[in-house]
Each structure stands twice: as structure tokens, then as C-alpha cells.
Amino acid sequence: MVALKTVLLLSTSNVFMLFAWYGHLRTLGAKPVYVAVLVSWGIALLEYMFQVPANRLGATVFNLGQLKIMQEVITLAVFIPFSVLYMKQPLKTGYLWAALCMCGAVYFVFREA
């Protein structure tokens, strides 16, 4: 149950993170950069409200390396639909290769447990 809660919190955090980091490129391109920064900071605050509890909870059952790799896998899993559906970017085969590399990272980090 802790693992599932951690994944759900990290996934939610990542959605906010992607909007904070990249959403302004689509929605605030005509605004001054300080507006994009302030909006991004507000969104990032929401991100941290999920990320910090996720890491605190996850640290009770995962080591730091496992949490980091889990975060990266979730980031890629959330980034691909965000990129294609929201940012209207083409789906690239490089995402598949990156996902395969992540599978290797997951294997090596979690096999030590």
C-alpha cells in the first residue's frame, strides 16, 4: 500500500511539475517572462505539496536510489502523454529507447534490495 501511495503521489507531483516547467511555453508565450515565472512558481508549490510527502512516505520502504529511479520512470511515463497530447509534439521512437533504458535502470537499482 505504501508503494502504491508513493507512486500515486509522485505521479500527481509530476503532472504539476511538467506544467510548471513547460506549460508556459504553450500558454504564456506572449506574456512577459516574469509572469511565466510567477505562474510556474505557483504550480511548483502544488508539485511540492505532493512530492515531499511522496518521498517521505516512500523512504519508509525504498532506499534513495530506488526513489530516484521511480521518480524518473514516472516522469517519462507522464511526460510522453503531456508532450503529445498537451504540447502537440510528435511521438518519437526515442521515447521507446529511453523507456527501455529506464527498464534497465529499474532492474539494476531494485535488484540490490
C-alpha positions in Angstrom: 0.0 0.0 0.0 2.9 2.4 0.8 4.4 1.7 -2.7 1.1 2.4 -4.4 0.5 5.7 -2.4 4.1 6.7 -3.2 3.6 6.1 -7.0 0.3 8.0 -7.0 1.7 11.0 -5.1 4.8 11.1 -7.4 2.6 10.8 -10.5 0.5 13.7 -9.3 3.6 15.7 -8.5 4.9 15.0 -12.0 1.8 16.3 -13.7 2.2 19.6 -11.8 6.0 19.6 -12.5 5.5 19.3 -16.2 3.0 22.1 -16.3 5.3 24.3 -14.2 8.3 23.6 -16.3 6.9 23.5 -19.8 3.2 24.5 -19.8 4.1 28.2 -20.1 5.7 27.6 -23.5 2.2 26.9 -24.8 0.0 29.2 -22.8 2.1 32.2 -21.7 4.4 32.7 -24.7 3.0 36.2 -25.3 3.4 37.3 -21.7 6.5 38.8 -20.1 8.8 36.2 -18.6 8.2 37.3 -15.0 4.5 36.3 -15.4 5.6 32.8 -16.6 8.0 32.6 -13.7 5.3 33.6 -11.1 2.7 31.2 -12.6 5.3 28.4 -12.7 6.3 29.0 -9.1 2.7 28.7 -8.1 2.3 25.4 -9.9 5.6 24.2 -8.5 4.3 24.8 -5.0 1.5 22.4 -5.8 4.1 20.0 -7.1 6.0 20.1 -3.9 2.8 19.5 -1.8 2.7 16.0 -3.4 6.4 15.3 -4.0 7.6 15.9 -0.4 5.0 13.6 1.2 5.6 11.0 -1.5 9.3 10.9 -0.8 8.8 10.9 3.0 6.3 8.0 2.7 8.4 6.2 0.0 11.5 6.5 2.1 9.9 4.1 4.7 10.1 1.2 2.2 12.5 2.3 -0.6 16.1 3.5 -0.5 17.1 6.8 -2.0 18.3 5.3 -5.3 15.0 3.4 -5.7 13.0 6.6 -5.1 15.1 8.5 -7.6 14.7 5.8 -10.4 11.0 5.5 -9.6 10.7 9.3 -10.0 12.5 9.2 -13.4 10.3 6.4 -14.7 7.2 8.2 -13.6 8.5 11.4 -15.2 8.9 9.7 -18.5 5.6 8.0 -18.3 3.8 11.3 -17.6 6.0 13.3 -20.0 5.1 11.3 -23.1 1.3 11.9 -22.9 1.9 15.5 -21.8 4.2 16.1 -24.7 2.0 14.5 -27.3 -1.5 15.5 -26.0 -1.0 18.9 -24.4 2.1 20.3 -26.1 1.1 18.8 -29.5 4.6 17.3 -30.1 5.0 14.2 -32.3 5.5 10.9 -30.7 9.2 9.9 -31.2 10.8 6.5 -31.2 13.4 7.9 -28.9 10.9 7.7 -26.1 10.7 4.0 -26.6 14.5 3.7 -26.3 14.5 5.9 -23.3 11.8 3.7 -21.7 13.9 0.6 -22.4 16.9 2.2 -20.8 14.8 3.1 -17.8 13.8 -0.6 -17.5 17.4 -1.4 -17.2 17.9 1.3 -14.5 14.9 -0.1 -12.6 16.3 -3.6 -12.8 19.8 -2.6 -11.5 18.5 -0.4 -8.7 15.8 -2.7 -7.4 17.8 -5.9 -7.6 20.0 -4.7 -4.8 17.1 -4.5 -2.4 
